[in-house]
Amino acid sequence: MGRHNREGKGADQQGYEYQLNYQPDWLRWIKVTRTLDSGRQSTKTLFRNPTSSRREEPSEKVRTRIVSPGQGLDMEVAVLDPAGCVHRVQVTCMIPTGDGGLEEVIYTLEDSVPAP
C-alpha cells in the first residue's frame, strides 16, 4: 500500500503557476510541452520529485492532480496498474488562449523513482 499523496508546485515556460498533488513512491517528474510563438516546441520540467528513492511500493492505483488557476486547468490522472508496468503517461489538453483560440499543451508524467 502506497503512502498518502504529497503537494508540490512548479511553473512552466509561459510563467503559469501550478499546484500538484502526487504519489511520492510513483511520480518521478512532470514535464510540460507546448509550442512557442516561434513555432518551436519547448519542453520544460514542471516538477521533480524531491524523494531520491521510494520508501514503499506504489499502490495499484496512482493519482496525480495538476491545477493551474491562471489557465483554468484542474485535472487528475488516475492509473490502475496492478502489475506495476506503467512507466509514462501523457495527457494532451486544449487550453483556451486569450485571443479565443486553443493551445495544445502536453503533460508527461513519468515513474522512475528507484527502489531503496
C-alpha positions as CSV (number, residue, x, y, z in Angstrom):
1,M,0.0,0.0,0.0
2,G,1.5,3.3,-1.1
3,R,1.8,6.4,1.1
4,H,-0.5,9.4,1.1
5,N,-0.1,11.9,-1.7
6,R,2.2,14.9,-1.4
7,E,1.8,18.5,-2.5
8,G,4.2,20.3,-4.9
9,K,4.4,23.3,-7.2
10,G,6.1,24.5,-10.4
11,A,5.9,26.9,-13.3
12,D,6.0,26.4,-17.0
13,Q,7.8,28.1,-19.9
14,Q,5.0,30.7,-20.1
15,G,5.2,31.5,-16.4
16,Y,2.0,29.8,-15.4
17,E,2.0,28.6,-11.8
18,Y,0.9,25.0,-11.0
19,Q,-0.1,23.2,-7.8
20,L,0.5,19.4,-7.9
21,N,-0.7,16.5,-5.8
22,Y,1.3,13.3,-6.4
23,Q,2.1,9.9,-5.1
24,P,5.7,10.1,-3.8
25,D,6.6,6.5,-4.5
26,W,5.5,6.6,-8.1
27,L,5.9,10.0,-9.7
28,R,9.5,11.0,-10.6
29,W,8.7,14.1,-12.7
30,I,6.2,16.0,-14.7
31,K,7.2,17.8,-18.0
32,V,5.1,20.3,-19.9
33,T,5.4,20.6,-23.7
34,R,4.0,23.5,-25.7
35,T,4.6,25.2,-29.0
36,L,6.2,28.7,-28.7
37,D,5.2,31.7,-30.7
38,S,8.3,31.0,-33.0
39,G,6.7,27.6,-33.9
40,R,9.4,25.6,-32.0
41,Q,8.3,23.0,-29.5
42,S,9.5,23.6,-25.9
43,T,9.6,21.0,-23.1
44,K,10.3,22.1,-19.5
45,T,10.4,20.1,-16.3
46,L,7.5,21.4,-14.3
47,F,8.1,19.3,-11.2
48,R,10.8,16.9,-10.0
49,N,10.0,14.6,-7.0
50,P,12.5,15.5,-4.2
51,T,12.4,11.9,-3.0
52,S,15.6,10.1,-4.0
53,S,14.2,6.6,-3.6
54,R,10.8,5.2,-2.8
55,R,10.1,4.1,0.7
56,E,7.3,1.7,-0.3
57,E,6.0,0.0,-3.4
58,P,3.5,2.2,-5.2
59,S,-0.1,1.2,-4.7
60,E,-2.0,-0.4,-7.6
61,K,-3.8,2.9,-8.3
62,V,-1.8,6.1,-8.5
63,R,-3.3,9.5,-8.8
64,T,-1.7,12.8,-9.9
65,R,-3.6,16.1,-9.9
66,I,-2.4,19.2,-11.8
67,V,-4.0,22.6,-11.2
68,S,-3.1,25.8,-12.9
69,P,-5.6,28.6,-11.9
70,G,-4.2,31.0,-14.5
71,Q,-5.1,28.6,-17.3
72,G,-8.3,27.4,-15.8
73,L,-6.8,23.9,-15.7
74,D,-7.8,21.4,-13.0
75,M,-7.2,17.7,-13.9
76,E,-6.5,14.5,-12.2
77,V,-4.9,11.4,-13.8
78,A,-5.6,8.0,-12.2
79,V,-3.8,4.9,-13.3
80,L,-4.8,1.4,-12.2
81,D,-1.6,-0.6,-12.6
82,P,-1.6,-3.8,-10.5
83,A,1.4,-5.2,-12.4
84,G,3.5,-2.1,-12.0
85,C,4.2,-1.9,-15.7
86,V,3.2,1.7,-16.5
87,H,6.3,3.9,-16.9
88,R,5.0,7.0,-18.6
89,V,1.6,8.7,-19.1
90,Q,1.0,11.6,-21.5
91,V,-2.1,13.8,-21.3
92,T,-2.8,16.4,-24.0
93,C,-5.0,19.3,-23.0
94,M,-6.5,22.0,-25.2
95,I,-6.1,25.2,-23.1
96,P,-8.1,28.4,-24.1
97,T,-5.9,31.3,-25.2
98,G,-6.5,35.0,-24.6
99,D,-7.5,35.5,-28.3
100,G,-10.3,32.9,-28.2
101,G,-8.2,30.1,-29.7
102,L,-6.9,26.9,-28.2
103,E,-3.4,25.9,-27.4
104,E,-2.3,22.2,-27.2
105,V,-0.3,21.5,-24.0
106,I,1.1,18.1,-23.3
107,Y,1.8,16.9,-19.7
108,T,4.1,13.9,-19.3
109,L,4.2,12.0,-16.0
110,E,7.0,9.5,-15.5
111,D,7.6,6.8,-12.9
112,S,11.2,6.1,-12.3
113,V,11.5,6.5,-8.5
114,P,14.2,4.0,-7.7
115,A,13.8,1.3,-5.1
116,P,15.9,1.8,-1.9
